[in-house]
Amino acid sequence: MAHDERLLARFFIPNKRERYSEMLSHPKKRSKFLRELVHLTHLDSRYILPIPPKKLFPDQILAILTQKGAPQTCWATSENPDLDGREMPLLEALKEVVGLQMSTFLSCIPGKLAYYEGEAMGDRWILERRD
């Protein structure tokens, strides 16, 4: 669960971290956290990088993430139960989530680099911390 914990600690606003951490630490409460991803408003905007409109396909997003140091695998935190809690090849994961409008985080480097796909059109972001 290092990916989930680092995702919360580094990309979410401070006043939500403890609550979400509690939800993620208990399997029965995890589903509640995953449902809240649908209406996600608690990301720290300082670390959100929009994806250029002409680079919204999985292979293009992969190129951006790879350029930023992403390895070939990622960890999925997703409202899609078939993906949630899985380590998988990054390109395969991107192909599964891009455009399907199911809220998902793909953690590439714990607490440093991730991809977020939301339910609304245009909710596709790179999350990056360089510190």
Backbone as CSV, one residue per row, in Angstrom:
resi,resn,N_x,N_y,N_z,CA_x,CA_y,CA_z,C_x,C_y,C_z
1,MET,0.807,-1.205,0.000,0.000,0.000,0.000,0.851,1.271,0.000
2,ALA,2.124,1.138,-0.187,3.000,2.309,-0.185,2.545,3.331,-1.219
3,HIS,2.105,2.872,-2.362,1.661,3.793,-3.407,0.457,4.610,-2.933
4,ASP,-0.546,3.948,-2.356,-1.740,4.652,-1.893,-1.398,5.674,-0.818
5,GLU,-0.613,5.268,0.163,-0.257,6.169,1.260,0.553,7.362,0.766
6,ARG,1.488,7.128,-0.114,2.307,8.221,-0.648,1.468,9.143,-1.537
7,LEU,0.531,8.579,-2.261,-0.375,9.376,-3.080,-1.133,10.371,-2.193
8,LEU,-1.678,9.879,-1.095,-2.410,10.745,-0.169,-1.499,11.794,0.459
9,ALA,-0.358,11.347,0.937,0.545,12.235,1.667,1.124,13.344,0.799
10,ARG,1.259,13.097,-0.458,1.970,14.049,-1.314,1.096,14.833,-2.293
11,PHE,-0.102,14.330,-2.611,-0.911,14.994,-3.623,-2.265,15.518,-3.137
12,PHE,-2.690,15.137,-1.950,-3.974,15.592,-1.418,-3.763,16.745,-0.447
13,ILE,-4.792,17.602,-0.324,-4.686,18.714,0.615,-4.617,18.160,2.042
14,PRO,-3.880,18.830,2.914,-3.621,18.295,4.254,-4.850,17.924,5.074
15,ASN,-5.913,18.707,5.022,-7.051,18.411,5.906,-7.864,17.192,5.480
16,LYS,-7.545,16.561,4.376,-8.240,15.341,3.941,-7.373,14.085,4.078
17,ARG,-6.105,14.264,4.265,-5.181,13.127,4.268,-5.497,12.095,5.342
18,GLU,-5.716,12.543,6.563,-5.938,11.604,7.661,-7.211,10.783,7.447
19,ARG,-8.272,11.474,7.048,-9.539,10.777,6.818,-9.401,9.734,5.713
20,TYR,-8.797,10.133,4.602,-8.636,9.198,3.494,-7.675,8.065,3.844
21,SER,-6.640,8.373,4.597,-5.703,7.331,5.023,-6.413,6.282,5.867
22,GLU,-7.276,6.739,6.753,-8.076,5.826,7.581,-8.953,4.943,6.698
23,MET,-9.566,5.541,5.684,-10.427,4.771,4.787,-9.617,3.711,4.029
24,LEU,-8.445,4.089,3.570,-7.635,3.151,2.784,-7.030,2.039,3.629
25,SER,-6.862,2.292,4.908,-6.212,1.283,5.759,-7.159,0.157,6.181
26,HIS,-8.434,0.322,5.959,-9.413,-0.713,6.307,-10.115,-1.193,5.042
27,PRO,-9.981,-2.460,4.717,-10.578,-2.978,3.477,-12.064,-2.647,3.309
28,LYS,-12.818,-2.654,4.398,-14.249,-2.368,4.287,-14.515,-0.898,3.982
29,LYS,-13.607,-0.019,4.378,-13.786,1.418,4.135,-13.152,1.863,2.815
30,ARG,-12.304,1.020,2.256,-11.623,1.375,1.009,-12.629,1.695,-0.097
31,SER,-13.698,0.928,-0.171,-14.693,1.156,-1.222,-15.330,2.539,-1.087
32,LYS,-15.479,3.032,0.135,-16.024,4.379,0.335,-15.061,5.422,-0.229
33,PHE,-13.762,5.246,0.037,-12.768,6.164,-0.532,-12.832,6.128,-2.054
34,LEU,-12.906,4.940,-2.623,-12.938,4.808,-4.079,-14.171,5.475,-4.672
35,ARG,-15.291,5.417,-3.970,-16.505,6.107,-4.445,-16.310,7.622,-4.414
36,GLU,-15.533,8.111,-3.460,-15.286,9.557,-3.356,-14.373,10.066,-4.459
37,LEU,-13.663,9.184,-5.114,-12.825,9.607,-6.235,-13.659,10.228,-7.351
38,VAL,-14.909,9.831,-7.425,-15.807,10.329,-8.465,-15.943,11.848,-8.378
39,HIS,-15.990,12.374,-7.176,-16.186,13.810,-6.962,-14.930,14.426,-6.370
40,LEU,-13.804,14.050,-6.892,-12.524,14.446,-6.318,-12.288,15.948,-6.429
41,THR,-12.197,16.575,-5.277,-11.904,18.007,-5.228,-10.799,18.296,-4.223
42,HIS,-10.118,17.271,-3.775,-9.175,17.436,-2.681,-7.714,17.247,-3.073
43,LEU,-7.422,17.377,-4.346,-6.028,17.327,-4.774,-5.388,18.696,-4.579
44,ASP,-4.116,18.688,-4.250,-3.362,19.931,-4.093,-3.029,20.456,-5.491
45,SER,-3.621,21.576,-5.849,-3.505,22.101,-7.213,-2.074,22.463,-7.606
46,ARG,-1.192,22.620,-6.637,0.200,22.951,-6.959,0.897,21.827,-7.728
47,TYR,0.362,20.618,-7.640,1.038,19.465,-8.242,0.278,18.870,-9.426
48,ILE,-0.738,19.566,-9.886,-1.534,19.098,-11.021,-1.002,19.732,-12.302
49,LEU,-0.659,18.882,-13.258,-0.208,19.346,-14.563,-1.234,18.915,-15.604
50,PRO,-1.851,19.871,-16.292,-2.798,19.476,-17.340,-2.059,18.793,-18.486
51,ILE,-2.758,17.923,-19.142,-2.198,17.243,-20.306,-2.599,18.039,-21.542
52,PRO,-1.653,18.341,-22.418,-2.005,19.108,-23.626,-3.133,18.432,-24.405
53,PRO,-4.072,19.226,-24.923,-5.247,18.665,-25.610,-4.915,17.715,-26.757
54,LYS,-3.786,17.870,-27.384,-3.431,16.998,-28.507,-2.638,15.773,-28.064
55,LYS,-2.552,15.545,-26.744,-1.774,14.412,-26.233,-2.610,13.588,-25.256
56,LEU,-3.817,13.261,-25.637,-4.746,12.603,-24.729,-4.936,11.110,-24.977
57,PHE,-4.101,10.514,-25.812,-4.205,9.076,-26.070,-3.196,8.333,-25.197
58,PRO,-3.467,7.067,-24.879,-2.589,6.330,-23.965,-1.102,6.368,-24.316
59,ASP,-0.759,6.175,-25.590,0.660,6.174,-25.944,1.293,7.554,-25.782
60,GLN,0.509,8.604,-25.979,1.021,9.962,-25.803,1.200,10.290,-24.314
61,ILE,0.272,9.848,-23.503,0.384,10.051,-22.053,1.557,9.237,-21.519
62,LEU,1.719,8.028,-22.032,2.871,7.206,-21.651,4.177,7.944,-21.944
63,ALA,4.270,8.570,-23.107,5.490,9.303,-23.468,5.763,10.433,-22.482
64,ILE,4.724,11.143,-22.066,4.894,12.225,-21.091,5.389,11.660,-19.761
65,LEU,4.745,10.609,-19.299,5.127,10.005,-18.015,6.539,9.430,-18.064
66,THR,6.875,8.781,-19.160,8.208,8.204,-19.316,9.271,9.301,-19.316
67,GLN,8.987,10.387,-19.984,9.915,11.522,-20.013,10.149,12.063,-18.605
68,LYS,9.167,11.924,-17.742,9.283,12.395,-16.364,9.855,11.335,-15.427
69,GLY,10.243,10.194,-15.989,10.903,9.163,-15.198,10.077,7.962,-14.796
70,ALA,8.869,7.832,-15.334,8.011,6.698,-14.977,8.630,5.381,-15.420
71,PRO,8.545,4.357,-14.560,8.989,3.030,-14.967,7.922,2.369,-15.849
72,GLN,8.133,1.140,-16.218,7.204,0.434,-17.104,5.961,-0.075,-16.390
73,THR,5.965,-0.059,-15.061,4.814,-0.534,-14.301,4.262,0.587,-13.425
74,CYS,3.018,0.398,-12.988,2.368,1.365,-12.113,1.458,0.627,-11.143
75,TRP,0.953,1.368,-10.164,0.007,0.844,-9.186,-1.324,1.552,-9.408
76,ALA,-2.403,0.802,-9.553,-3.722,1.385,-9.801,-4.536,1.487,-8.520
77,THR,-5.087,2.663,-8.304,-6.075,2.915,-7.258,-7.294,3.405,-8.019
78,SER,-8.335,2.581,-8.049,-9.406,2.847,-9.003,-10.777,2.450,-8.482
79,GLU,-11.783,3.192,-8.929,-13.158,2.781,-8.638,-13.531,1.542,-9.458
80,ASN,-12.731,1.205,-10.459,-12.935,-0.014,-11.243,-12.335,-1.176,-10.452
81,PRO,-13.161,-2.074,-9.930,-12.647,-3.167,-9.091,-11.701,-4.114,-9.814
82,ASP,-11.767,-4.156,-11.137,-10.854,-5.019,-11.885,-9.430,-4.461,-11.913
83,LEU,-9.292,-3.167,-11.643,-7.975,-2.527,-11.662,-7.449,-2.212,-10.270
84,ASP,-8.335,-1.909,-9.355,-7.925,-1.415,-8.046,-6.991,-2.371,-7.309
85,GLY,-5.920,-1.768,-6.796,-4.979,-2.543,-5.987,-4.068,-3.442,-6.796
86,ARG,-3.916,-3.149,-8.066,-3.071,-3.990,-8.934,-1.840,-3.239,-9.391
87,GLU,-0.733,-3.955,-9.452,0.440,-3.452,-10.145,0.354,-4.011,-11.549
88,MET,0.582,-3.139,-12.538,0.428,-3.584,-13.917,1.295,-2.752,-14.850
89,PRO,1.523,-3.242,-16.060,2.285,-2.447,-17.023,1.589,-1.106,-17.261
90,LEU,2.369,-0.039,-17.284,1.811,1.308,-17.390,0.992,1.494,-18.669
91,LEU,1.502,1.053,-19.806,0.747,1.231,-21.046,-0.570,0.464,-20.999
92,GLU,-0.543,-0.744,-20.490,-1.775,-1.533,-20.362,-2.779,-0.804,-19.465
93,ALA,-2.306,-0.251,-18.363,-3.174,0.468,-17.439,-3.766,1.709,-18.114
94,LEU,-2.940,2.451,-18.829,-3.439,3.629,-19.529,-4.504,3.255,-20.551
95,LYS,-4.289,2.169,-21.268,-5.286,1.724,-22.246,-6.597,1.340,-21.568
96,GLU,-6.506,0.849,-20.337,-7.706,0.460,-19.587,-8.492,1.663,-19.078
97,VAL,-7.800,2.758,-18.737,-8.489,3.860,-18.066,-8.763,5.091,-18.923
98,VAL,-7.931,5.382,-19.884,-8.091,6.616,-20.657,-9.395,6.583,-21.449
99,GLY,-10.222,7.580,-21.193,-11.477,7.720,-21.915,-12.637,6.910,-21.379
100,LEU,-12.410,6.098,-20.357,-13.498,5.262,-19.841,-14.288,5.936,-18.730
101,GLN,-13.837,7.093,-18.290,-14.534,7.906,-17.302,-14.845,7.160,-16.004
102,MET,-13.859,6.411,-15.526,-13.921,5.817,-14.193,-12.704,6.345,-13.432
103,SER,-12.946,6.981,-12.321,-11.874,7.639,-11.582,-10.790,6.655,-11.166
104,THR,-9.552,6.995,-11.559,-8.412,6.118,-11.332,-7.135,6.927,-11.170
105,PHE,-6.321,6.500,-10.214,-4.951,6.996,-10.108,-4.027,5.879,-10.558
106,LEU,-3.047,6.223,-11.377,-1.976,5.295,-11.724,-0.704,5.884,-11.125
107,SER,-0.236,5.262,-10.065,0.947,5.749,-9.375,2.183,5.144,-10.026
108,CYS,3.021,6.018,-10.559,4.226,5.573,-11.265,5.434,5.548,-10.333
109,ILE,5.663,6.651,-9.643,6.717,6.759,-8.637,6.013,7.223,-7.370
110,PRO,5.969,6.386,-6.333,5.173,6.715,-5.142,5.459,8.117,-4.596
111,GLY,4.409,8.926,-4.552,4.502,10.266,-4.008,5.197,11.281,-4.885
112,LYS,5.604,10.872,-6.074,6.325,11.792,-6.949,5.686,11.947,-8.330
113,LEU,5.138,10.865,-8.865,4.594,10.933,-10.217,3.408,9.983,-10.349
114,ALA,2.289,10.541,-10.829,1.081,9.736,-11.007,0.260,10.321,-12.156
115,TYR,-0.699,9.532,-12.590,-1.668,9.965,-13.595,-3.046,9.846,-12.959
116,TYR,-3.913,10.816,-13.221,-5.288,10.753,-12.732,-6.250,10.856,-13.910
117,GLU,-7.182,9.935,-13.947,-8.269,9.941,-14.936,-9.568,10.040,-14.147
118,GLY,-10.338,11.098,-14.403,-11.600,11.276,-13.711,-12.786,10.915,-14.578
119,GLU,-13.958,11.124,-14.023,-15.182,10.793,-14.748,-15.602,11.867,-15.732
120,ALA,-15.282,13.111,-15.443,-15.706,14.197,-16.322,-14.742,14.349,-17.499
121,MET,-15.265,14.801,-18.618,-14.407,15.069,-19.764,-13.368,16.107,-19.354
122,GLY,-12.144,15.871,-19.698,-11.077,16.801,-19.361,-10.419,16.542,-18.027
123,ASP,-10.929,15.611,-17.252,-10.300,15.258,-15.976,-9.187,14.242,-16.213
124,ARG,-8.132,14.702,-16.827,-6.933,13.891,-17.070,-5.743,14.745,-16.699
125,TRP,-5.027,14.314,-15.688,-3.918,15.118,-15.192,-2.712,14.265,-14.860
126,ILE,-1.571,14.887,-14.971,-0.336,14.332,-14.430,-0.176,14.961,-13.049
127,LEU,0.165,14.177,-12.075,0.465,14.676,-10.732,1.975,14.503,-10.542
128,GLU,2.645,15.603,-10.239,4.106,15.531,-10.125,4.605,16.406,-8.992
129,ARG,5.479,15.817,-8.185,6.215,16.568,-7.152,7.683,16.365,-7.407
130,ARG,8.399,17.436,-7.461,9.828,17.367,-7.745,10.695,17.561,-6.513
131,ASP,10.066,17.876,-5.375,10.857,18.156,-4.177,11.295,16.898,-3.465
